[in-house]
Amino acid sequence: MSRKGIPTKPNKTEKATAADSVFTKNTTAKWIVDYFKPQGSILEPAAGENAFYNLFENKEKYRCEITDGLDFFEWNKKVDWIITNPPYSIYDLFLQKAFSVADNVVFFVPIAKAFKSNKIQQMVIDYGGLKEIVYMGGGSKHGFAFGFPVGCLHYQKGFVGDCKITYVMDGW
């Protein structure tokens, strides 16, 4: 259990579900990687079909995928970047774990996830800040079975300043 009362790993009742398997289209993943241009070591902690991982040109790239026996919650190596579409049902835990191992965290998710709870807001403040929100339209534009607004949330360790909001309506 963390000092803020948020468990550091899912318990028996907090497992990712089949509904968490929302795969990112290759064109969307390419746009995201091209936009952020991550440098240094990179981890895709919910690799699924490797949509992001296959695009990382860095020599030091890593992946985790629970269905392959590579559990992100067992990962301890520090990295410069995490870019992923995380499991939504354990979003809080996934974000907390990402903050513990990466200086930059980019989650491609429904944008409302950034403001889901006071616990998340406190985690973000303790980590650094939300550097940028990239609004990318409705989820159905990206092959998801829902239409709520999705985009990238870029959290940065130690970040202080205003959150940039970028609207991108096409390009994938």
N, C-alpha and C positions, 0 to 999 in steps of 0.2 A: 504494500500500500504506500502510496506517495505521501509526502507531507501535507498535501492539500486535500487528502481524503479521496482521491481518485485512484482506483486500483491501477497498478502498472501492467497488468496482464489480464485478459478476459478470464472470468471464472467459468465454472461449468455451464451457467445459464447465459453467459455473454459470448456466445460463439458467433462467428460470421455465419450468415445463412445463405441459402441458394439465391435469394433475392439480391444478395450482395454481388453476385456475378454479373455486373453491368460492364461489358467490355467496351473499351475506347476504340473508336474507328481509327484506322491507320492514318487517314488524312487529318483527323483532329489531333492525334498524337504528334504528327510531324509539325503541324502548325505551332503547337505548344512548345516543343523542343526548339524549333527555329526562333520563336519569340523570346524565350528566356535565355537561350545560348549558355547553358550551364558549363562551367569549367571546373576542373579538378575531379575529385572522386564523386561518383553518382550511384545512388541506389534506387531501384524500383522495388518497393516493398510489397506490392500486391500485383505481381507481374502478369498474372493471367496468361494472355496469349503474346506477351512481350511487346505490346504496341509501342511503349516508350523505350524499353531496354534495347530493342533492335536499332533504334535511332541514335543512341548515345555513341558518339564517335570517340569518346575518351577511352584511353587505355585502362583506366581504373574504374570499371563499371561492375555493378553487382545487381543481383536480383534475389528476391524472396517470393515464394508462392507456396502457400500452405498445402495446396493439393499435390505439390511436388515434394512435400516433406521439408520445405525451407521456411520455417516459421519466423516471421518478422519480429515477434516478441522474444525470440532467442538471439537476435542480432545485437551485437554490442560495439562493432567497429564504427568509429566516427567517420562521417563523410561530409563533403562540402554541400551536396545537393541531394534532395529526395524529390522525385517527380512521379506522381501516381494518381490513379483513380481509386481511392481507398474504399474498403467495405463500409457502407453507410451505417449498418446496425451497431458497429463498435467504433464509430467515428471518434468519439472523445478519447478512447484508449489509443487508437491509432495515431491521433494527433500528438498525444502526450509522448508516445514512444518515439515518433518522428522528431519531436523537439529534443529528445535526449541524445540523439545521434547525429543530427544534421544542423548546419548553419543556415541553410536555405531550404524551405519546405514549400513545394507547390502541389496543391491538391486540386484536381479537376473534379468538381462536385456541384450539386445544387448550391447556389450562392448563399441561401439562407443558413447553411451549415455554419458559416462564420459567426453567426449571431444566435446560435441555438440555445445557449445557456450562459448564466453568469459564471459557471465553472470554466467554460471554454474561454470566456473573456479574461478571467483571472490567469489562466494558463498562458494566454497570448501575452498579457502584460508581463508576467514573470519571465517569459522567454525573450521577448523583444517587442515585436509588433507585426501588424499586418501591413506589409509594404505596398501591396497592390492587389486590387480586385480587377480581373479581366472578365468582363461580361461577354458571353459568347452566344447569347440567344437562348431559345428553348431547348430542352433536352432532346426533343424529337429531331432537331437538326443534326444531332450527333449520334443518331441511331438508338437512343434510349426510348423506353416505353412510356415516358412521361414528358410533359411539356414545360415543367417549371424552369425558371431561369437557371442556367448553369454557367460555369466559368472557372477560372483559375484563381485560387487564393494563394498569394505568395507571402509567406511568413518569413521573417529574417531575424536571426538571433541578434540581440542587442540593438535592433532598429528603433530609432527615435525619429518621429516626424509625422507628417501627414500621410495618410493612405491615398495613393494614386488610384483613380478609377478610370479604366479604359473600356470603351465600348467597341467591340469588333463584331460585325454582323455577317461576315462571310470570309472566305479564304481557305476553307477546308473542304 
